[in-house]
């Protein structure tokens, strides 16, 4: 799980030290739910790719309260943002542990095994070998799989934003088609499109959304917080939108690199698809509940 906070793919690879195939599979499935962790649940932990999105949404959420002059129990905005982000991280960890427990009692039930890690003889570290092995076994391993999907995915994103059909870009057609479903989950079609096209890397979800709103035809980054708040508010974003998107950012399918790594580690399309279905199902259910509750309470 700790490795998953850096990268879900690295967290999946780290599950190799678990001897029990059953427990290794549970770890992989749950690791994709944290910012990164074990094989089936590894994607429930928020990774570095999701943190920028979560931070942006936390800032927007606090901006909504500042704009309404309601405040949150007189807590300073910076502290409230930090508490909100911490709560999202704890939510991901809790979902990972709960999913692991449910899987161990149902789909992957069995006798728990003891974990024994034999310590090798202590030797003086050799810096050159450490660098070579870390580069070959970890860095190039993950980067190679990322490039395998990043190049064609980048082409698809560019084509969808620049090819037009009946005077409207393919990106607009796709977001329009998904809009009713997005509204049901407390978001909109453009946000869902951003998550779908952001499959290669979670870092590009927000830039894709901004590209669609501004209709620029290329990925957009916006560092000015006030300008970003104004743009998103102008397109109907509210505190509810920020909460639902934060939940879905925390719980949705793993990135392409993690999916490829899960497929390589499990050698099974079934478990790879399950690692995608588990976090996505959780995210859709929670978003629907949050959006429904907001509608019942009359909140925007």
N, C-alpha and C positions, 0 to 999 in steps of 0.2 A: 504494500500500500504506500509506504514512504517513497519508494522509487516511482510509483505512479503519479505522485504530485509533480514530478518533473516531466515525465512522458509516459503515457499509458503503454506504448510499445515496449519501453524499457522495463516497465513493471511486469508485463507479460513474460518477457525473456527472463526476468528475475525469478519467475516461478519454477524454473528448472531445478532449483535446489530442493524442491519438495519431492520426496521419494514416492509417495502415494499418488497413483494416477488420478484417483477420484478427487483427492484434496487439491491436487495441482489444477484440475479442471475447474473446481469451485473457485479457486484463487484467481484463475485467468478470467472467468466469467464475471466475477465481482470487481476485478481490478479496473475494468474500463468504465466504472461509474464514479470513481473518485477523480480529483483532478488527475488520477492514474493509480491502479493497483493489481490484484490477482487475475486467472484467465477469463472466466465467464463474467465475473463481477468487476473486473479491472476498470471498466469504463465508467463506473459510478463515482470514481474519485476525480475531482477537477484537476486537470493537468495545466501546464504552463500555457497551452494554447487557449484554454477557456478563461484563464484569469483576466486577461485584458477585457474580454466581453463582460465578465461579472463585475469588474471594477467600474467600467463605463455605465452599466445598468444601475449599479449602486449609487453612482453620482447623479444619474438622471432621476432616480427615485427620490433622493434627498432634494434635488432641485424642485421636484413637484411640490414637496412640502414647504420649501422656502417660498415658492411662488404663491402658494395659498396662504402663507403667513400663519400656518397652523403649528409648525414645529413638532418635535417629537419629545414631549415631556421635558422641554428645555435642554435637551442634550445638544452640545455643539455639533454642527453638521459633519465635521471631520471625524469625530468620535462615533456618531451615529452611522456614518458610512462604513467605518471599520467594523463596527458591531454587526451590521447587516452582512458584510462580506464574510465575517467569521461565522455567522449563522448559516450562510449558504454552504460553507465548507463543512461545517459540522453536520449539516443535513446530508451532504454527499457521503460522509463517513458513516453516518447512521444507516443510510440506505444500503451501503455496501455490506455492513455487518449483518443487517437484517436479511438481505438477499442471500448472503452466505449461509445463514442459519436455516432459511426456508429451503434452499437447494439441498443442504445436507440432510434435511428431514424428509424430502420428497423425491425429486428427480434424481438426485445423486446421494441417496441414503446409503449408509454403511457404517461399519465400525471405525471410530476415529483412531488414528495411529499416533504413536509418540514421535516427537520430532527430535532427532539426534543429529547434532552437527559436530563431526570430528574435527578437532583443531590440528592443523598440520604443524610440523616442527617450525619453530620460530627462526627466521633468517633475516638478515639485513635487507631491507627493500632495495631493489635496483631500479632507479628512476627510469632508465632507458627502456627496460622491459615493461614497466608499468605503463608508460606512454604508448609504446607500440601495441601492447595487448588491448588497452582501452580504445585506441583508435581503430584497430582492426576488428575487435570483437563487439564494440558498441557503436561508435560514431559512424563508421562507414556502413555498418550493417543496417542501421536505421535510416541513414541518409539515402542509401541505395534504394530502399523500398519507398521512401518518400518521393524520390525523383521518378520512380516508375509510374506513379499516379499523377504527380504534380504537373508534368508537362502536358499530357493530354487534357487534364482537367482545366488548366489555364486556357488552353485553346477553346474548350467548350464554353467557358465563362465569357471569353471575348466574343465568340461567335453569337452566343445568345443575346448579348447586349448590342451587337452591331448589325445583325441580320434582321431585316424587317419583313413582315408579312401583312399585307393590307395596310401599310403605313405605320404599323406598330411593331416594336421589337419583339423577338421571341421571348425575351425576359419578361416583358410586360404581359404577354399572352399567358405565360406560365404563372406569374404572380396573380393574374386575374382569375385563372382557373382555381388556384389554391385559396383565394381570398375567403370564400364562405367557410371553409374548414379552419383557416387561420382565425377567423372571428370567433368560431366556436371554442377555440383554445385560448381566447383572450389576446390574440395577436392580430396579424393580417397576412395576406398572401405574400407580400414582399419579404416579410420576416421568415416565413417558412421557406421561400425560395432561397434566401440567404443561407439557411442551414443546409439545404439540399446541395446547392452549388459549393458550399463551404466544406463538403465532405473531404477534400484533400487535406485541409488544415483548418482547425477551429479559429485560427487567428484572422482569417479573411471573411468571417461572417459579417461583422460590422461594416467593413469596406464594401462588400457586395450590396448590403442594404442601402448604404449611402449612394452607391453608384446607381441603384434603381430609383431612388427618390430624386436624385439630381439629373438622371438620364444623361450621364456623361459618356457612357460607352467604355469607360475604363475604371479600374478600382480607385476608390477615393479614401483618403485618410483626412480626418479633421481633428486637429489638436486643440482648437479653441473650444473650451467647454461651453461657454455661453452661446456660441454659434451653433454648436451641436445640439444643445438643449432647444434652441429656437427652431431648428430644422425639424427635429423629431416631434416637437409639440405641434408644429404646423401640419404634420402628416397624421395627426390624431393620436399620438402617443400620450398615455396617462401613466399614473403610478401602477395601475393594474397591468398595463402593457409591459412595463419594466419588470414587474414581479413574475408574470407568466413567462416572459422571455428568459429571465434569469433561471427559472426552474427548468425550462426546456434546454437551456444551454448547459445546465448541470446534468440533466438526464436526457440524453438523446444518443443516437448511434455513435460509435467510436469513429475516429478519423480513419482515412484510408490506410495509413501506415500501420495503425493498431490492428485493423481488420486483416491486413495481409500477414501480420505477425501472428495473430491468433490462428489463422488458417495454417500457417507454417508449423506452429507449435502443436496444434491439436490434430492436424492432418485430417480434418473433418469439416465439410461444408455445413453439416447440421449444427455443430457447436459454434461455428463462426456466425451463422445466422441467428442462433440463440443469443449470442453475445451482443448482437445488434438489437434484437427484439426486447430483451429484458429492460435495458435503460430507456429505450424509446417508449415502451408500454408504460413504464412508471411516469415518465415525463408527460405523456399525453393525458394520463389519468389525473395527475396532480394539477396540470394546467386547466383541465376541464373543470375540476372541483373549485379551483381558485376563481376562474372566470364566472362560473355559475353562482358562487357565493357573492361575488361583486355585483352581479346583476340583481340578485335577490335583495341585496342591501341598498340598491340604487346608486352604487358607486360607478364612476365613469371608467 
